[in-house]
């Protein structure tokens, strides 16, 4: 039985707003601006009805409202309440500056009324022929007409039966929101989700520290927060008006240079990110000098990479070399050092075997090649897991969560429960100072003491106690799963030690010092056998290894772990079982259209073992264009089975095979959708003959089934009937397999 739905009090939105205001007043008096302090005081003097209406408006989109859309039973008549809000400075009549938002708020009916008023006014001035409107026109068409008319829209708006008002003091309110959330929130939906039981809060502690204690720091943070959406909007504007790029970006450069360099690391990172985003915009419009100036204002990676590349691109080789050497001597992070080492070597360094090879290229070159059955196509990690499980390894798909869980559990108290931990409101699940190293600076002695305990005899018991005490608590660091202990205990027990200190300490210390750079990129797989640990980054054909993944691999190697890349090569088993399948459907969308025919051919070693073919009743009319294409009409499928009738038989036919189709995404998507309607999972390895014919037989004019059959003299009698198309596709599969070969593999 479903849990009863939580009912909220009719004034819940005002309760939430008051809760936020009281929290801010209690924690942020020192950093409130004069405007935000005045807003708090003025709001408190409003009547309950005025408070309710204002908060209703604040929780809706836009800043322009008609009184006709502000009717609420708990508030009563709207007019006197709006008068009170206007008198207190919270709302105001429309002005010219508000018209852009006003147009967005209009319904088509109201827009039509305005245009009729405009038509009357223009007729009185002899300009009636400047307007031509029809009620059948769309709202965008009517709006386009309105925006071209030479009329006083404010005066005409005053003639409408409804009254329009505009929210005021938005900046002061946004600043209050920012102090509470750490970002500019559009509404208080988090409070509602909490009261409905959807969002958990208050699991860690009930004492919260203010995120800012000094006004200049808070104001800069707010300015940087506002800059983020403004930069995104700038990018959209420049796409429409690229000629304005130089002027607009130059104005932003003047603004950026006035931003102070903060002592706070979190703010420094945000300032750097804004400059980096502006630099990328400048590069996009070939404004290299402006881009360089933005990147110079940024701090660290990845702006440093773009700066070095621009120095090289603009021909300043000496400056580029000096800058790269500076990065190598004092890198801000592992990724920056890896970039600088790679770029310096390729541009200025020695050659290796006749060509310049980066550290990443060398690591990939040295990686062993592992053969994995093509049954795991699209599931590379699972394939390699099966490969090592067959050799007696205990194998986990770990990635980042393994390390994040160890970090979170080992330092749980400092992260979440210490009186001075950097949680700033009940909704936060991750200390805000993690991202920029403030966490380590704040708790350095406690962290180092705990890191030393990783090698202690009772470390496993300590970890299990933390896991038991906190299991299931919502947090933004890691996710809980049932075999977490099974993964963490061998990691803790068998991690290498250097002079009695666990190598885990090196990894966790780096995460504590710079969480944003050391919390991702960890290898895919975690292996354990004979008390030995291994970590493997899986590289399937076509995969790319990112620089931060390389950085984590090298960090693990330097800490003493066996960590490496392994490259996969798909093995083509000559005895592999394939089912070549084709569907005919009522249309092209698997989510809404249905299958009307299935044809499938089971093939092994080039020999046909069995076939499966049936018409299906889709439970709907078959469109005439589909009947013309396939020859299948509604009368033909009237007595045919439904998919539910044949699902079990089809599932058995497909068992243990590779799913093959010409444009497999289409056919596989329809079969999966049909099983999904029966609430049955469907998951098979796939091979697409379109993709593979392009790969192994390149240069053909067309890769449609019909054209390929003509090209290779393949019999295709009834094109667009499922079994005939599937039978022809079998011949394409034979051609593909003739050109695929089992690679020479390095074995371990």
C-alpha positions in Angstrom: 0.0 0.0 0.0 1.3 3.4 -0.9 2.3 5.7 2.0 -0.3 8.4 2.7 0.5 11.7 1.0 1.7 14.4 3.4 -0.7 17.4 3.4 0.8 20.9 3.8 -0.8 23.7 5.7 -2.3 26.4 3.3 0.3 28.9 4.6 3.3 26.6 4.2 5.0 28.9 1.7 5.0 31.8 4.1 6.3 29.5 6.9 9.2 28.5 4.7 10.0 32.1 3.8 9.9 33.2 7.5 12.1 30.2 8.4 14.7 31.4 5.8 14.6 35.0 7.0 14.9 34.1 10.6 17.9 31.8 9.8 19.6 34.6 7.9 18.9 37.2 10.5 20.4 34.9 13.2 23.5 33.9 11.3 24.3 36.8 8.9 23.7 40.1 10.7 27.4 41.0 10.2 27.3 40.8 6.4 23.8 42.1 5.6 23.7 45.1 3.3 21.6 48.1 4.1 19.1 47.1 1.4 18.8 43.5 2.7 18.5 44.6 6.3 15.7 47.1 5.3 13.9 44.3 3.4 13.9 42.1 6.5 12.5 45.0 8.6 9.9 46.1 6.1 8.6 42.6 5.5 8.1 42.1 9.2 5.7 45.2 9.3 3.5 43.9 6.5 0.1 42.4 7.2 -0.2 38.6 7.0 -2.2 38.9 3.8 0.5 41.1 2.2 3.3 38.7 3.3 1.4 35.8 1.9 0.8 37.4 -1.5 4.3 38.6 -1.8 5.8 35.2 -1.1 3.3 33.7 -3.6 4.7 36.0 -6.2 8.3 35.3 -5.3 7.8 31.6 -5.7 6.5 32.1 -9.3 8.4 32.8 -12.5 9.0 36.3 -13.7 8.6 39.7 -12.1 5.4 41.0 -13.8 2.0 39.9 -12.5 -1.6 40.7 -13.3 -4.0 41.0 -10.4 -6.3 38.5 -12.1 -3.7 35.7 -11.6 -3.1 36.6 -7.9 -6.4 35.3 -6.5 -5.9 33.1 -3.5 -8.7 32.0 -1.1 -6.5 32.4 2.0 -5.6 36.0 1.1 -8.9 37.5 0.1 -9.4 40.6 -2.2 -6.2 41.3 -4.1 -6.5 45.1 -4.7 -5.9 46.4 -1.2 -3.1 43.9 -0.6 -1.3 45.1 -3.8 -1.8 48.7 -2.6 -0.1 47.8 0.7 2.8 46.0 -1.1 3.3 49.0 -3.5 3.2 51.4 -0.6 6.0 49.4 1.2 8.1 49.3 -2.0 7.8 45.6 -2.7 5.8 46.1 -6.0 5.4 49.0 -8.4 3.4 49.8 -11.6 4.8 48.8 -15.0 7.6 50.9 -16.5 9.2 50.9 -19.9 12.1 48.7 -18.6 9.6 46.0 -17.5 7.9 45.6 -21.0 10.2 42.7 -22.0 9.0 40.6 -19.1 5.5 41.9 -19.6 5.3 40.5 -23.2 6.4 37.1 -21.9 3.6 37.0 -19.3 0.8 37.9 -21.7 -1.8 35.3 -22.8 -2.9 35.4 -26.4 -6.3 36.8 -25.5 -4.7 39.7 -23.6 -2.3 40.4 -26.4 -5.2 40.4 -28.8 -7.0 43.0 -26.6 -3.9 45.2 -26.6 -3.6 45.0 -30.4 -7.2 46.1 -30.8 -6.6 49.1 -28.5 -3.5 49.9 -30.6 -5.5 49.5 -33.8 -8.1 52.0 -32.4 -5.3 54.5 -31.5 -3.6 54.3 -34.8 -6.9 54.8 -36.6 -7.4 58.0 -34.8 -3.9 59.2 -36.0 -4.4 58.1 -39.5 -1.9 55.2 -39.2 -4.4 52.3 -39.3 -2.7 50.8 -42.3 0.4 50.1 -40.2 -1.3 47.2 -38.4 -2.8 44.1 -39.9 -3.9 41.4 -37.5 -6.1 38.3 -37.5 -7.3 36.4 -34.5 -6.2 33.1 -36.3 -2.6 34.2 -36.1 -0.3 32.6 -33.5 0.8 34.4 -30.4 4.4 34.8 -31.7 3.0 36.3 -34.9 0.8 38.7 -33.0 3.7 39.6 -30.7 5.9 40.3 -33.7 3.4 42.7 -35.0 3.0 44.4 -31.7 6.7 45.0 -31.2 6.8 47.0 -34.5 4.0 49.4 -33.8 4.7 53.0 -32.9 2.4 53.2 -29.8 2.7 54.0 -26.1 2.2 50.5 -24.7 2.2 51.6 -21.1 -0.7 53.9 -21.7 -2.6 51.1 -23.6 -1.9 48.6 -20.8 -3.5 51.0 -18.3 -6.8 50.6 -20.3 -6.8 46.8 -19.8 -9.3 45.5 -17.2 -6.5 43.8 -15.2 -3.9 45.6 -13.2 -0.2 44.8 -13.7 2.5 45.1 -11.0 6.2 44.5 -11.0 8.2 42.9 -8.1 10.8 45.3 -6.6 13.9 44.9 -4.3 14.9 41.7 -6.1 18.6 42.2 -5.7 18.2 42.6 -1.9 16.1 39.4 -1.8 18.5 37.5 -4.0 21.4 38.4 -1.7 19.4 37.0 1.3 18.7 33.8 -0.7 22.4 33.6 -1.5 23.5 33.9 2.1 21.3 31.0 3.0 21.8 28.6 0.0 25.3 29.7 -1.2 23.8 30.3 -4.6 20.9 32.3 -6.1 17.8 30.2 -5.8 14.6 30.9 -7.8 12.3 29.6 -5.1 12.0 27.7 -1.8 11.1 24.3 -3.3 13.7 22.6 -1.1 11.6 23.5 2.0 8.5 22.0 0.4 10.3 18.8 -0.6 11.5 18.5 3.0 8.0 18.9 4.4 6.7 16.3 2.0 9.3 13.9 3.2 11.1 13.8 -0.2 14.2 15.6 0.9 16.1 14.6 4.0 17.7 17.2 6.3 19.2 17.5 9.7 20.8 14.1 9.9 24.2 15.3 10.8 23.9 18.2 13.3 21.7 21.1 14.2 24.4 23.8 14.6 25.4 25.6 11.5 28.3 28.0 10.9 27.8 31.1 8.7 29.4 30.8 5.3 30.6 34.4 5.5 31.7 36.5 8.4 32.9 39.6 6.6 30.8 41.8 4.4 33.4 42.3 1.5 33.9 38.5 1.3 30.1 38.0 1.1 29.6 40.7 -1.5 32.3 39.4 -3.7 30.9 35.9 -3.5 27.5 37.3 -4.4 28.9 39.2 -7.3 30.7 36.0 -8.6 27.4 34.1 -8.2 25.5 36.6 -10.3 28.3 36.5 -13.0 27.8 32.8 -13.7 24.3 33.0 -15.3 25.2 36.4 -16.8 28.2 34.8 -18.7 25.9 32.0 -20.0 23.4 34.7 -21.2 26.3 36.6 -22.8 27.2 33.5 -24.8 23.6 33.2 -26.1 23.6 36.9 -27.1 26.9 36.7 -28.9 25.6 33.7 -31.0 22.9 36.1 -32.3 25.1 39.2 -32.6 28.7 38.0 -33.0 29.8 41.5 -34.1 29.3 42.7 -30.5 31.7 40.2 -29.1 34.8 42.5 -28.9 32.9 45.3 -27.2 30.9 43.1 -24.8 34.0 41.0 -23.7 36.1 44.2 -23.3 33.5 45.5 -20.9 33.6 42.2 -19.0 37.4 42.4 -18.9 37.1 45.8 -17.2 34.7 44.3 -14.7 36.9 41.3 -14.0 40.0 43.4 -13.3 38.0 45.1 -10.6 37.3 41.9 -8.8 39.7 41.6 -5.9 41.9 38.5 -5.4 40.3 37.0 -2.3 42.1 35.2 0.5 39.4 32.6 0.6 40.2 29.6 -1.6 36.6 28.9 -2.5 36.1 32.4 -3.8 39.4 32.3 -5.6 38.3 29.2 -7.4 35.0 30.8 -8.4 36.7 34.0 -9.6 39.1 31.8 -11.6 36.2 29.8 -13.1 34.4 33.0 -14.3 37.5 34.3 -15.9 38.1 30.9 -17.6 34.6 30.8 -19.0 35.0 34.4 -20.4 38.4 33.4 -21.9 36.8 30.5 -23.7 34.1 32.8 -25.1 36.8 35.2 -26.3 38.7 32.3 -28.0 35.4 31.2 -29.7 35.3 34.6 -31.4 39.0 34.7 -32.2 39.8 37.4 -29.8 43.0 35.9 -28.6 44.4 39.0 -26.9 41.2 39.3 -24.8 41.3 35.6 -24.1 44.8 35.8 -22.9 43.9 38.6 -20.5 41.0 36.6 -19.1 43.2 33.5 -18.6 45.9 35.6 -16.9 43.2 36.7 -14.4 42.3 33.1 -13.8 44.2 31.0 -11.3 45.5 27.6 -12.1 44.2 24.8 -14.3 42.5 24.6 -16.8 43.1 28.3 -17.7 46.8 27.6 -17.5 46.6 25.1 -20.3 44.6 27.5 -22.6 47.1 30.3 -21.8 50.1 28.1 -22.8 48.4 27.0 -26.0 47.5 30.6 -26.9 51.1 31.7 -26.3 52.2 29.0 -28.8 49.4 29.7 -31.2 50.2 33.4 -31.4 53.9 32.7 -32.0 55.3 33.7 -28.7 57.5 30.6 -28.3 59.8 32.1 -25.7 56.9 33.1 -23.4 55.3 29.7 -24.0 58.4 27.9 -23.0 59.0 30.0 -19.9 55.4 29.6 -18.8 55.5 25.8 -19.2 58.7 25.7 -17.2 56.9 27.8 -14.5 54.0 25.2 -14.5 56.5 22.3 -14.2 58.3 24.0 -11.3 55.2 24.9 -9.3 52.1 23.1 -10.7 48.7 23.9 -9.1 47.6 20.3 -9.5 48.5 16.9 -11.1 46.6 17.6 -14.2 48.5 20.9 -14.8 51.8 19.2 -14.4 50.8 16.4 -16.8 49.7 18.9 -19.4 52.9 21.0 -19.0 55.1 17.9 -19.2 53.3 16.6 -22.2 53.1 19.9 -24.1 56.7 20.9 -23.2 58.0 17.5 -24.4 56.1 17.6 -27.7 57.0 21.3 -28.4 60.5 21.7 -27.0 61.7 18.3 -25.7 63.6 15.3 -26.9 62.1 12.8 -29.3 61.4 9.2 -28.4 61.9 6.6 -31.2 61.8 9.3 -33.8 58.6 11.1 -32.5 57.5 13.0 -29.4 55.5 10.8 -27.0 53.6 12.1 -24.0 53.4 10.3 -20.7 49.8 9.4 -21.4 50.7 8.0 -24.9 53.5 6.0 -23.3 51.2 4.6 -20.6 48.7 3.6 -23.3 51.5 2.1 -25.4 52.7 0.0 -22.5 49.2 -1.2 -21.5 48.6 -4.9 -22.1 45.9 -6.0 -24.7 43.3 -8.3 -23.2 40.9 -10.3 -25.4 37.3 -10.1 -24.3 34.3 -12.0 -25.8 32.2 -9.8 -28.0 29.2 -10.8 -25.9 30.3 -7.9 -23.8 30.1 -5.3 -26.6 29.1 -2.1 -24.9 29.8 -3.5 -21.5 33.6 -3.4 -21.4 34.0 -3.2 -17.6 31.7 -6.3 -17.1 33.7 -8.2 -19.7 37.0 -7.6 -18.0 35.4 -8.4 -14.6 34.3 -11.7 -16.0 37.8 -12.3 -17.4 39.4 -11.8 -14.0 36.7 -13.6 -12.0 37.4 -16.7 -14.1 41.0 -16.5 -12.9 40.0 -16.5 -9.3 40.0 -12.8 -8.5 37.5 -11.0 -6.4 36.5 -8.2 -8.7 34.5 -5.0 -8.0 33.3 -2.2 -10.3 34.6 0.5 -8.0 35.5 3.7 -9.8 35.2 6.8 -7.6 32.7 5.6 -5.1 35.2 3.2 -3.4 37.5 6.0 -2.5 34.8 8.6 -1.7 33.2 6.1 0.7 36.4 5.4 2.5 37.1 9.2 2.7 33.6 10.0 3.9 33.4 7.2 6.5 37.0 7.7 7.9 36.5 11.4 8.3 32.7 11.4 9.0 32.9 13.4 12.2 35.0 16.2 10.8 32.9 16.3 7.6 29.5 16.3 9.1 29.3 16.2 12.9 32.0 18.5 14.2 30.6 21.8 15.7 32.9 23.7 13.3 32.2 21.7 10.1 31.3 23.8 7.2 27.7 23.0 6.8 25.8 26.2 6.5 22.1 25.2 6.4 20.0 22.0 7.1 19.9 21.2 3.3 23.6 20.9 2.8 25.1 17.4 2.6 28.7 18.3 1.8 31.0 20.8 3.6 31.5 23.8 1.4 35.1 24.2 2.2 36.0 20.8 0.7 36.4 22.1 -2.8 39.3 24.5 -2.1 41.3 22.9 0.7 39.8 24.8 3.5 38.6 21.5 5.1 42.2 20.2 5.5 43.4 23.6 6.8 40.6 23.6 9.4 41.1 20.1 10.7 44.7 19.3 9.8 45.7 17.8 13.2 42.5 15.7 13.5 42.9 14.5 9.9 46.6 13.5 10.2 45.8 11.7 13.5 43.1 9.7 11.7 45.3 9.0 8.6 47.9 7.5 10.9 45.3 5.2 12.3 44.7 3.6 8.9 47.5 1.2 9.5 46.5 0.4 13.1 45.4 -3.2 14.0 41.9 -2.0 14.8 41.3 0.0 11.6 38.9 -2.5 10.2 36.7 -2.4 13.3 36.8 1.4 13.3 35.6 1.4 9.7 32.8 -1.2 10.3 31.6 0.9 13.3 31.3 4.0 11.1 29.6 2.0 8.4 27.1 0.6 10.8 26.4 3.9 12.6 25.9 6.0 9.4 24.6 3.5 6.8 21.9 5.1 4.7 22.4 8.7 5.7 21.9 11.1 2.8 25.2 12.7 1.8 26.7 14.2 -1.4 30.0 12.3 -1.2 29.2 8.7 -2.0 26.3 6.3 -2.4 25.5 3.3 -0.2 25.2 -0.2 -1.5 25.0 -3.6 0.2 28.5 -4.8 -0.7 30.3 -1.6 0.4 31.9 -3.3 3.4 33.0 -6.2 1.2 34.9 -3.7 -1.0 36.3 -1.4 1.8 37.6 -4.0 4.2 40.2 -5.6 1.8 41.2 -2.1 0.6 41.9 -1.2 4.2 43.5 -4.5 5.2 45.8 -5.1 2.2 46.8 -1.6 1.1 50.6 -1.3 0.9 52.4 0.3 3.8 55.5 2.5 3.6 57.5 2.6 6.9 54.4 1.6 8.8 52.1 4.2 7.2 49.2 3.0 5.0 49.4 4.2 1.3 45.7 5.0 1.7 46.8 8.0 3.8 48.4 9.6 0.7 45.2 9.3 -1.3 42.9 10.5 1.4 45.2 13.4 2.3 45.1 14.6 -1.3 41.3 14.4 -1.3 41.1 16.4 2.0 43.5 19.1 0.6 41.9 19.5 -2.8 38.7 17.5 -3.1 37.5 18.9 -6.4 40.6 17.6 -8.2 41.2 14.3 -6.3 37.6 13.0 -6.0 37.2 11.7 -9.5 39.0 9.8 -12.2 39.8 6.6 -10.2 40.2 3.3 -12.0 37.1 1.3 -13.1 38.0 -2.0 -11.4 39.2 -3.1 -8.0 40.7 -6.6 -7.9 41.8 -8.7 -4.9 43.6 -12.1 -4.9 46.0 -13.6 -2.4 45.9 -10.5 -0.3 47.1 -8.4 -3.3 45.2 -5.4 -4.6 45.1 -4.2 -8.2 43.3 -1.3 -9.9 42.5 -1.2 -13.6 41.3 1.6 -15.9 39.5 -0.2 -18.7 40.0 1.1 -22.2 37.7 -0.4 -24.8 38.3 0.2 -28.5 37.4 3.8 -29.2 37.6 4.9 -25.6 39.7 7.9 -24.6 41.7 8.2 -21.3 41.2 11.6 -19.8 44.1 13.5 -18.1 42.5 13.4 -14.7 42.2 9.6 -15.0 45.9 9.5 -15.8 46.6 11.7 -12.8 44.7 9.2 -10.5 46.6 6.3 -12.0 49.9 7.9 -11.4 48.9 9.0 -7.9 48.0 5.4 -7.0 51.2 4.1 -8.5 53.3 6.7 -6.6 51.5 5.7 -3.4 52.6 2.1 -4.0 49.5 0.5 -5.5 49.4 -1.7 -8.6 47.4 0.5 -10.9 47.4 0.3 -14.7 45.4 0.7 -18.0 44.3 -2.4 -19.8 43.2 -2.2 -23.4 40.4 -4.5 -24.6 40.1 -6.1 -28.0 36.9 -7.9 -28.9 37.4 -11.6 -29.7 35.3 -13.0 -32.5 34.4 -16.6 -31.5 33.9 -18.6 -34.7 31.2 -20.6 -32.9 29.4 -17.5 -31.5 25.7 -17.7 -31.7 23.9 -14.8 -33.4 20.3 -13.9 -33.9 19.7 -11.7 -36.9 16.4 -9.9 -36.3 14.2 -7.4 -38.2 11.0 -5.7 -37.1 8.3 -4.0 -39.0 6.4 -1.3 -37.0 3.5 1.2 -37.1 6.0 4.1 -37.1 9.5 5.2 -36.2 9.2 5.9 -32.4 9.8 2.9 -30.1 8.2 4.6 -27.2 4.8 5.2 -28.9 4.7 3.0 -32.0 4.3 -0.8 -31.9 5.8 -3.9 -33.7 3.6 -5.5 -36.3 6.1 -8.2 -37.5 9.2 -9.9 -36.2 11.5 -12.0 -38.3 14.6 -13.6 -36.8 17.3 -16.0 -38.0 19.6 -18.0 -35.6 23.1 -18.4 -37.0 26.2 -20.2 -35.8 29.5 -20.6 -37.8 27.7 -19.3 -40.9 25.0 -21.9 -40.7 21.3 -21.1 -40.2 20.1 -23.1 -37.2 16.5 -21.9 -36.8 14.1 -19.1 -37.7 11.4 -17.2 -35.9 8.7 -15.3 -37.7 5.3 -13.9 -36.8 2.9 -11.1 -37.4 1.8 -9.2 -34.3 -1.4 -7.4 -33.4 -0.3 -4.0 -32.3 -3.6 -3.1 -30.8 -4.0 -0.1 -33.1 -4.7 0.8 -36.7 -1.7 0.4 -39.1 -1.2 3.7 -41.0 -1.7 3.5 -44.7 1.9 4.6 -45.5 3.2 1.6 -43.5 0.8 -0.7 -45.3 2.1 0.6 -48.7 5.7 0.1 -47.5 5.4 -3.4 -45.9 2.3 -4.9 -47.5 0.9 -5.5 -44.0 -2.5 -4.0 -43.2 -4.8 -4.1 -40.1 -6.9 -7.0 -41.5 -3.8 -9.2 -41.7 -2.9 -8.7 -38.0 -6.5 -8.8 -36.6 -6.1 -12.4 -35.5 -2.4 -12.3 -34.9 -0.9 -12.8 -31.4 0.1 -9.8 -29.3 3.7 -9.3 -28.3 2.7 -10.5 -24.8 1.6 -13.8 -26.4 5.0 -14.5 -28.0 7.3 -12.7 -25.5 8.4 -15.9 -23.7 9.0 -17.8 -27.0 11.1 -14.9 -28.4 13.1 -14.5 -25.2 14.0 -18.2 -25.4 15.0 -17.8 -29.1 17.3 -14.9 -28.3 18.9 -16.6 -25.3 22.7 -16.6 -25.3 23.1 -14.8 -28.6 24.4 -11.6 -30.0 21.5 -9.4 -31.3 22.2 -8.4 -34.9 20.2 -6.0 -37.1 20.7 -3.6 -39.9 20.5 -0.3 -38.0 20.4 -2.3 -34.7 19.5 0.8 -32.6 16.1 0.8 -34.3 15.2 -2.9 -34.0 16.7 -3.3 -30.6 14.9 -0.2 -29.3 11.5 -1.6 -30.4 12.1 -5.0 -28.9 13.3 -3.5 -25.7 10.3 -1.2 -25.6 7.9 -4.1 -26.1 9.5 -6.1 -23.2 9.4 -2.9 -21.1 5.6 -2.7 -21.6 5.5 -6.1 -20.0 7.8 -4.9 -17.2 10.4 -7.4 -18.3 14.1 -6.4 -18.6 15.8 -6.8 -22.0 19.6 -6.6 -22.3 21.7 -8.2 -25.0 25.0 -7.5 -26.8 24.4 -5.9 -30.1 26.1 -5.9 -33.5 24.9 -3.4 -36.1 25.5 -4.4 -39.8 25.3 -0.8 -40.9 28.1 0.3 -38.6 30.2 -2.7 -39.4 29.7 -2.7 -43.2 30.9 1.0 -43.1 33.9 -0.1 -41.1 34.9 -3.2 -43.1 33.7 -2.2 -46.5 34.3 1.6 -46.7 33.6 3.8 -49.6 30.3 2.5 -50.8 27.7 5.0 -52.1 24.9 3.7 -49.9 24.7 1.4 -46.9 20.9 0.8 -47.0 19.9 -2.9 -46.9 18.6 -2.7 -50.5 21.7 -1.1 -52.0 24.0 -3.4 -50.1 22.1 -6.4 -51.4 22.5 -5.1 -55.0 26.2 -4.4 -54.4 27.0 -7.9 -53.1 24.4 -9.8 -55.1 22.4 -10.9 -52.1 18.9 -12.2 -52.7 16.2 -9.9 -51.3 12.7 -10.8 -52.6 10.3 -9.1 -50.2 12.0 -6.0 -48.9 10.4 -4.6 -45.8 9.0 -7.9 -44.7 10.8 -8.9 -41.5 12.0 -12.5 -42.2 13.2 -11.6 -45.7 15.1 -8.6 -44.5 16.6 -10.6 -41.6 17.7 -13.4 -44.0 19.4 -10.9 -46.2 21.1 -9.3 -43.2 22.6 -12.8 -42.4 24.6 -12.5 -45.6 25.9 -9.1 -44.5 26.9 -10.7 -41.2 28.9 -13.3 -43.0 30.7 -10.6 -45.0 31.5 -8.7 -41.8 32.8 -11.8 -40.0 35.0 -12.7 -43.0 36.9 -9.5 -42.5 37.1 -9.6 -38.7 40.0 -11.5 -37.2 41.1 -12.7 -33.8 44.0 -10.3 -32.8 47.3 -11.4 -31.5 46.8 -10.9 -27.8 49.2 -10.3 -25.0 48.2 -12.7 -22.1 48.7 -12.2 -18.5 
